[in-house]
Every structure is written in C-alpha cells, then in structure tokens.
Amino acid sequence: GSPEEQYRFAFGRMLQNDLETAEKGFAEFRQLHPEDERSADVLYWLGRVQFIQGDYGNSAMSFTEFNSEFPDDSRLPEAILMIAESVLNFATSEQACQIFADLPQMLDQPTDAFINRLSELKIAASCDG
C-alpha cells in the first residue's frame, strides 16, 4: 500500500492494542519510507509500542534515534523521559543514574515537570543527589 495506508494500518493496530502488528507495521514503514513526512511520528509511536510491550531496550534505542533525528520536535521532552523510563526498567542502578545525569542537558530549558519526573526516576533507581 501507499505510505498513508501503511501508516494508518500500523496506527490503527496500535489503537486496537494489537501492539505486535503495530510494531511490525511501524518498523516496516521506517524501512520502506525513510524520508516520509510522517517519519517522526512513526519513530515516536514505534518507541511507545515497544515500551508498552516491555521491550525497554529497543524502546530506549528508538527514542534515542528520535531525539537525534528530530531534535526540534515538540515531543522531545517526552521522548527523553521515555528513555529514562525505559532505562529504569533494564539498566543497573549505576548505569541508570549516569544516564539520568546527562538527560537534562538534552534540553535547552527543561520544564519543572520534566525535572520533577526525572527526580522521581532518580529516586526509583536509588541515585545519589
């Protein structure tokens, strides 16, 4: 199908909680249409679907890629927090704390909500400071 049809299919599968099919659809879309205008949306939703399925390592990688490829996207703060949430679920406390320390620097002006959520994650990972 067309890029539009493929996107709608994957997104529809996600909305119907068919996450495995949605993930495959978003991943295939990225391979077939890397320059499409929906590339940011596809990569963002791929990371979310991976996270919901408990595939935290791949979710963190998808959101890291999202941040690198789309640094001006309005979802950047949320994507950074999704990296932190993912890391909390698969990394050691020491690794997580090192990553958490670097995350605020990815934003020019982190919001209070961002700082507060990151602080909660630091507490959950038993980070110092």
C-alpha positions as semicolon CSV with decimal commas, in nm:
position;residue;x (nm);y (nm);z (nm)
1;G;0,000;0,000;0,000
2;S;0,084;0,367;-0,006
3;P;0,277;0,529;0,279
4;E;-0,051;0,678;0,401
5;E;-0,221;0,337;0,404
6;Q;0,073;0,175;0,580
7;Y;0,080;0,447;0,846
8;R;-0,294;0,425;0,904
9;F;-0,274;0,047;0,928
10;A;0,005;0,050;1,189
11;F;-0,156;0,332;1,385
12;G;-0,493;0,156;1,376
13;R;-0,337;-0,166;1,503
14;M;-0,182;0,031;1,788
15;L;-0,516;0,187;1,879
16;Q;-0,676;-0,159;1,879
17;N;-0,400;-0,282;2,114
18;D;-0,256;-0,518;1,851
19;L;0,089;-0,400;1,952
20;E;0,294;-0,670;1,786
21;T;0,139;-0,597;1,446
22;A;0,166;-0,222;1,507
23;E;0,536;-0,255;1,588
24;K;0,599;-0,454;1,271
25;G;0,400;-0,201;1,070
26;F;0,590;0,098;1,206
27;A;0,926;-0,078;1,161
28;E;0,839;-0,171;0,802
29;F;0,724;0,184;0,731
30;R;1,063;0,315;0,850
31;Q;1,245;0,076;0,617
32;L;1,030;0,148;0,314
33;H;0,974;0,522;0,358
34;P;1,268;0,674;0,550
35;E;1,214;1,022;0,403
36;D;0,836;1,036;0,452
37;E;0,689;1,337;0,630
38;R;0,548;1,103;0,897
39;S;0,892;0,964;0,987
40;A;0,899;1,144;1,322
41;D;0,551;1,017;1,410
42;V;0,637;0,661;1,307
43;L;0,957;0,651;1,513
44;Y;0,784;0,809;1,815
45;W;0,498;0,558;1,805
46;L;0,739;0,270;1,745
47;G;0,917;0,363;2,069
48;R;0,589;0,388;2,258
49;V;0,466;0,050;2,131
50;Q;0,797;-0,111;2,225
51;F;0,775;0,041;2,573
52;I;0,418;-0,077;2,628
53;Q;0,523;-0,429;2,528
54;G;0,806;-0,420;2,782
55;D;1,077;-0,409;2,516
56;Y;1,261;-0,138;2,708
57;G;1,600;-0,172;2,537
58;N;1,455;-0,123;2,191
59;S;1,225;0,149;2,318
60;A;1,523;0,343;2,456
61;M;1,703;0,298;2,124
62;S;1,402;0,417;1,924
63;F;1,362;0,726;2,139
64;T;1,736;0,798;2,125
65;E;1,714;0,778;1,747
66;F;1,405;1,001;1,756
67;N;1,591;1,263;1,957
68;S;1,888;1,254;1,720
69;E;1,683;1,270;1,402
70;F;1,416;1,515;1,519
71;P;1,576;1,745;1,780
72;D;1,324;2,023;1,714
73;D;1,014;1,805;1,759
74;S;0,778;1,927;2,030
75;R;0,772;1,575;2,179
76;L;1,145;1,584;2,260
77;P;1,099;1,628;2,639
78;E;0,852;1,338;2,649
79;A;1,084;1,124;2,436
80;I;1,374;1,194;2,671
81;L;1,161;1,090;2,968
82;M;1,064;0,774;2,780
83;I;1,435;0,695;2,752
84;A;1,464;0,742;3,128
85;E;1,158;0,525;3,196
86;S;1,298;0,256;2,968
87;V;1,644;0,268;3,123
88;L;1,494;0,232;3,469
89;N;1,345;-0,099;3,356
90;F;1,655;-0,264;3,209
91;A;1,977;-0,098;3,327
92;T;2,160;-0,133;3,656
93;S;2,107;0,150;3,905
94;E;2,459;0,274;3,837
95;Q;2,402;0,283;3,461
96;A;2,061;0,444;3,500
97;C;2,196;0,715;3,730
98;Q;2,471;0,800;3,482
99;I;2,219;0,829;3,200
100;F;1,976;1,032;3,413
101;A;2,253;1,280;3,492
102;D;2,301;1,351;3,121
103;L;1,938;1,376;3,013
104;P;1,856;1,734;3,125
105;Q;2,140;1,861;2,905
106;M;1,948;1,741;2,600
107;L;1,700;2,027;2,651
108;D;1,772;2,398;2,637
109;Q;1,527;2,472;2,916
110;P;1,388;2,166;3,095
111;T;1,047;2,236;3,246
112;D;0,969;2,189;3,613
113;A;0,752;1,890;3,520
114;F;1,045;1,732;3,336
115;I;1,284;1,792;3,628
116;N;1,028;1,660;3,878
117;R;0,964;1,339;3,681
118;L;1,336;1,282;3,633
119;S;1,383;1,331;4,008
120;E;1,119;1,063;4,073
121;L;1,302;0,825;3,841
122;K;1,633;0,900;4,013
123;I;1,475;0,812;4,347
124;A;1,335;0,489;4,200
125;A;1,685;0,400;4,077
126;S;1,840;0,491;4,415
127;C;2,061;0,761;4,262
128;D;2,254;0,997;4,488
129;G;2,160;1,364;4,457
